[in-house]
């Protein structure tokens, strides 16, 4: 019998959420993914980035002017249509300001944060917001 040295293909190992982490587990996974691909906090990206369009983004990647929001399934999809519509409007406002807003659903962030972060950084949004799911 062989020894498993790491995660299977398509599966990411995400360390336990530190007790000092101020956010959610899926946000931690995306934060960790940023570090894993070699990005540095405050130099390359920032967690909880405030911008003057009445928005707080979960992440902002400075090198490619990209905002990322991690979408909790209950809060953003199951709670009601008003939040879903607000997310779409926020993406439109971000584009008007000259940058993109990509959404990463919490189940995707937990399943394979590196893959979904890399996809987001390529401008690919796999979220239910983009697919029109409510």
Backbone as numpy.savetxt, mean C-alpha at the origin, in Angstrom:
# Nx Ny Nz CAx CAy CAz Cx Cy Cz
14.32 -35.83 3.34 13.48 -34.66 3.34 14.37 -33.42 3.34
14.01 -32.48 2.46 14.78 -31.25 2.35 14.42 -30.25 3.43
15.21 -29.20 3.51 14.99 -28.14 4.48 14.45 -26.93 3.73
13.38 -26.36 4.24 12.82 -25.16 3.62 13.62 -23.96 4.09
14.22 -23.27 3.14 15.09 -22.15 3.47 14.38 -20.80 3.48
13.22 -20.74 2.92 12.52 -19.46 2.87 11.12 -19.67 2.34
10.45 -18.57 2.02 9.09 -18.68 1.54 9.02 -19.33 0.16
7.89 -19.94 -0.13 7.66 -20.53 -1.45 7.56 -19.42 -2.48
7.66 -19.79 -3.74 7.52 -18.81 -4.82 6.16 -18.14 -4.67
6.16 -16.80 -4.76 4.93 -16.05 -4.63 4.47 -15.84 -3.20
5.27 -16.24 -2.25 4.92 -16.09 -0.83 6.03 -15.29 -0.16
5.66 -14.26 0.56 6.64 -13.43 1.24 6.66 -13.75 2.72
7.84 -13.70 3.29 7.96 -13.80 4.73 7.95 -12.38 5.27
7.00 -12.07 6.10 6.92 -10.75 6.71 7.15 -10.94 8.20
8.14 -10.25 8.76 8.37 -10.37 10.20 7.16 -9.90 11.00
7.08 -10.35 12.21 6.00 -9.93 13.11 5.97 -8.40 13.22
4.79 -7.88 13.40 4.61 -6.44 13.56 5.25 -6.01 14.88
6.16 -5.05 14.84 6.76 -4.58 16.10 5.71 -3.94 17.01
5.90 -4.07 18.29 4.93 -3.50 19.24 4.88 -1.97 19.14
5.90 -1.37 18.59 5.95 0.10 18.46 5.34 0.59 17.15
4.94 -0.31 16.27 4.38 0.09 14.97 3.05 0.81 15.18
2.89 2.02 14.62 1.67 2.80 14.87 0.48 2.45 13.97
0.70 1.61 12.96 -0.36 1.34 11.99 -0.89 -0.07 12.05
-1.47 -0.49 10.94 -2.08 -1.81 10.83 -1.06 -2.85 10.36
-1.44 -4.10 10.47 -0.57 -5.18 10.00 -0.31 -5.08 8.49
-1.33 -4.84 7.65 -1.05 -4.70 6.21 -0.14 -3.50 5.89
-0.30 -2.41 6.64 0.59 -1.27 6.44 2.02 -1.64 6.83
2.18 -2.40 7.89 3.51 -2.87 8.28 4.12 -3.70 7.16
3.32 -4.57 6.55 3.83 -5.43 5.47 4.35 -4.59 4.31
3.64 -3.53 3.96 4.08 -2.67 2.86 5.29 -1.84 3.28
5.33 -1.41 4.52 6.51 -0.70 5.04 7.73 -1.61 4.95
7.57 -2.84 5.44 8.65 -3.83 5.41 9.09 -4.10 3.97
8.12 -4.17 3.04 8.45 -4.40 1.63 9.30 -3.25 1.09
8.98 -2.03 1.47 9.81 -0.89 1.06 11.26 -1.10 1.51
11.43 -1.48 2.77 12.78 -1.70 3.29 13.47 -2.85 2.55
12.72 -3.90 2.28 13.27 -5.10 1.66 13.77 -4.84 0.25
13.10 -3.94 -0.48 13.58 -3.64 -1.84 14.63 -2.53 -1.85
15.07 -2.13 -0.65 16.20 -1.20 -0.55 15.85 0.27 -0.41
14.58 0.58 -0.14 14.20 1.98 0.03 14.36 2.39 1.49
14.73 3.65 1.69 15.00 4.16 3.03 13.91 5.12 3.49
13.43 4.93 4.73 12.42 5.85 5.25 12.94 7.28 5.29
12.08 8.21 4.93 12.32 9.65 4.91 13.21 10.10 3.77
14.09 9.24 3.25 14.88 9.60 2.07 14.14 9.21 0.79
13.66 7.97 0.76 13.01 7.45 -0.44 11.49 7.39 -0.32
11.00 7.20 0.88 9.56 7.11 1.10 9.23 7.56 2.51
7.95 7.86 2.71 7.48 8.23 4.05 6.17 7.53 4.33
6.03 7.05 5.55 4.78 6.48 6.04 3.94 7.61 6.64
2.63 7.59 6.38 1.70 8.61 6.85 2.13 9.99 6.36
1.97 10.18 5.06 2.38 11.41 4.39 1.18 12.34 4.24
1.29 13.53 4.79 0.23 14.53 4.74 0.45 15.44 3.54
-0.60 15.72 2.79 -0.49 16.61 1.65 -1.69 17.55 1.63
-1.48 18.70 1.06 -2.48 19.77 1.12 -3.60 19.61 0.09
-4.23 18.46 0.06 -5.46 18.27 -0.70 -6.49 17.62 0.23
-6.25 17.81 1.51 -7.13 17.21 2.50 -6.94 15.72 2.59
-5.69 15.26 2.43 -5.46 13.81 2.40 -4.23 13.43 3.21
-4.32 12.24 3.76 -3.18 11.59 4.39 -3.00 10.27 3.64
-1.83 10.07 3.06 -1.55 8.83 2.35 -0.77 7.91 3.27
-1.02 6.62 3.13 -0.29 5.66 3.95 1.20 5.72 3.62
1.53 5.87 2.34 2.92 5.96 1.91 3.04 6.97 0.79
4.21 7.61 0.73 4.54 8.42 -0.43 5.97 8.07 -0.81
6.14 7.62 -2.06 7.46 7.26 -2.58 7.99 8.47 -3.37
8.97 9.14 -2.79 9.47 10.39 -3.34 10.13 10.21 -4.70
10.86 9.11 -4.88 11.64 8.94 -6.10 10.77 8.85 -7.36
9.53 8.42 -7.22 8.65 8.29 -8.39 7.34 9.06 -8.21
7.27 9.92 -7.19 6.07 10.72 -6.91 4.81 9.86 -6.93
4.77 8.89 -6.02 3.68 7.94 -5.96 3.13 7.86 -4.54
1.82 8.03 -4.42 1.14 7.82 -3.15 0.55 6.41 -3.16
0.58 5.76 -2.01 0.02 4.41 -1.87 -0.87 4.39 -0.63
-2.07 3.87 -0.80 -2.96 3.64 0.34 -3.26 2.15 0.44
-3.15 1.63 1.64 -3.49 0.24 1.91 -4.96 0.22 2.31
-5.75 -0.56 1.59 -7.19 -0.58 1.75 -7.64 -1.72 2.67
-8.12 -1.36 3.86 -8.73 -2.35 4.72 -10.04 -2.81 4.09
-10.24 -4.11 4.02 -11.41 -4.64 3.32 -12.72 -4.19 3.94
-12.81 -4.21 5.25 -14.05 -3.80 5.89 -14.28 -2.30 5.71
-13.30 -1.52 6.07 -13.46 -0.08 6.07 -13.69 0.49 4.67
-12.97 0.00 3.69 -13.03 0.61 2.36 -14.04 -0.03 1.42
-14.44 -1.26 1.68 -15.34 -1.93 0.74 -16.67 -2.36 1.35
-16.64 -2.85 2.56 -17.87 -3.40 3.14 -18.70 -2.38 3.89
-18.09 -1.31 4.35 -18.78 -0.34 5.19 -19.83 0.45 4.42
-19.56 0.72 3.18 -20.54 1.48 2.40 -19.91 2.18 1.23
-20.75 2.56 0.29 -20.30 3.16 -0.95 -19.63 4.50 -0.80
-19.94 5.24 0.27 -19.36 6.58 0.42 -17.84 6.53 0.51
-17.30 5.53 1.20 -15.85 5.44 1.35 -15.20 5.05 0.03
-15.84 4.12 -0.68 -15.36 3.69 -1.98 -15.28 4.89 -2.94
-16.33 5.67 -2.98 -16.36 6.85 -3.86 -15.32 7.87 -3.42
-15.15 8.05 -2.13 -14.15 8.98 -1.61 -12.74 8.58 -2.06
-12.45 7.27 -2.05 -11.14 6.79 -2.49 -10.91 7.12 -3.97
-11.92 6.92 -4.78 -11.79 7.24 -6.22 -11.57 8.75 -6.42
-12.30 9.55 -5.67 -12.14 11.01 -5.78 -10.76 11.44 -5.32
-10.25 10.79 -4.29 -8.91 11.11 -3.80 -7.86 10.82 -4.88
-8.04 9.73 -5.61 -7.11 9.40 -6.70 -7.16 10.46 -7.80
-8.32 10.98 -8.09 -8.47 12.03 -9.11 -7.78 13.31 -8.64
-7.97 13.66 -7.37 -7.30 14.85 -6.82 -5.78 14.70 -6.85
-5.29 13.50 -6.55 -3.84 13.26 -6.59 -3.31 13.47 -8.01
-4.01 12.95 -9.00 -3.57 13.14 -10.39 -3.54 14.61 -10.76
-4.53 15.36 -10.28 -4.56 16.80 -10.55 -3.36 17.51 -9.94
-2.83 16.94 -8.86 -1.65 17.51 -8.21 -0.34 17.03 -8.84
-0.43 16.10 -9.80 0.75 15.67 -10.52 1.38 14.36 -10.08
0.66 13.57 -9.32 1.19 12.26 -8.94 0.06 11.24 -8.93
0.43 9.98 -8.93 -0.56 8.91 -8.92 -0.80 8.41 -7.50
-1.99 7.87 -7.31 -2.36 7.20 -6.06 -2.74 5.78 -6.43
-2.01 4.83 -5.87 -2.27 3.41 -6.09 -2.79 2.82 -4.79
-3.77 1.95 -4.92 -4.34 1.27 -3.75 -3.85 -0.17 -3.71
-3.52 -0.64 -2.52 -3.17 -2.04 -2.30 -4.14 -2.58 -1.25
-4.90 -3.59 -1.63 -5.87 -4.18 -0.70 -5.15 -4.94 0.41
-5.76 -4.94 1.60 -5.11 -5.55 2.77 -4.78 -7.02 2.56
-5.65 -7.76 1.87 -5.35 -9.19 1.67 -4.15 -9.38 0.76
-3.99 -8.50 -0.23 -2.81 -8.55 -1.09 -1.54 -8.15 -0.33
-1.65 -7.11 0.50 -0.50 -6.67 1.30 -0.03 -7.77 2.23
-0.97 -8.48 2.82 -0.60 -9.56 3.73 -0.06 -10.78 3.01
-0.57 -11.05 1.81 -0.18 -12.26 1.07 1.19 -12.14 0.43
1.48 -11.02 -0.21 2.74 -10.87 -0.94 3.09 -9.39 -1.07
3.52 -8.77 0.02 3.73 -7.32 0.00 4.80 -6.85 -0.98
5.84 -7.64 -1.18 6.89 -7.21 -2.11 6.34 -7.15 -3.53
5.63 -8.19 -3.95 5.06 -8.21 -5.30 4.12 -7.02 -5.51
3.19 -6.80 -4.58 2.21 -5.74 -4.78 2.82 -4.36 -4.65
3.87 -4.19 -3.85 4.57 -2.91 -3.82 5.29 -2.68 -5.15
5.98 -3.69 -5.66 6.66 -3.53 -6.95 5.67 -3.21 -8.06
4.52 -3.88 -8.05 3.48 -3.60 -9.05 2.99 -2.15 -8.90
2.76 -1.70 -7.68 2.32 -0.32 -7.45 3.35 0.66 -7.98
4.62 0.37 -7.73 5.69 1.25 -8.18 5.83 1.25 -9.71
5.29 0.24 -10.36 5.24 0.20 -11.84 3.96 0.86 -12.36
3.11 1.35 -11.44 1.87 2.01 -11.83 0.70 1.06 -12.02
0.83 -0.15 -11.53 -0.22 -1.15 -11.69 -0.99 -1.28 -10.38
-2.29 -1.06 -10.47 -3.18 -1.09 -9.31 -4.08 -2.32 -9.42
-3.91 -3.28 -8.53 -4.71 -4.51 -8.53 -5.92 -4.43 -7.60
-6.15 -3.29 -7.00 -7.15 -3.18 -5.94 -8.59 -3.27 -6.46
-9.48 -3.50 -5.54 -10.90 -3.51 -5.85 -11.40 -2.13 -6.25
-10.73 -1.07 -5.79 -11.10 0.28 -6.21 -10.98 0.40 -7.72
-9.88 -0.05 -8.25 -9.62 0.03 -9.68 -10.53 -0.89 -10.47
-10.80 -2.06 -9.90 -11.67 -3.03 -10.60 -13.14 -2.68 -10.51
-13.48 -1.65 -9.70 -14.86 -1.22 -9.60 -15.70 -2.03 -8.64
-15.08 -2.74 -7.74 -15.81 -3.58 -6.76 -16.32 -2.72 -5.61
-17.57 -2.95 -5.23 -18.11 -2.27 -4.04 -18.69 -3.30 -3.12
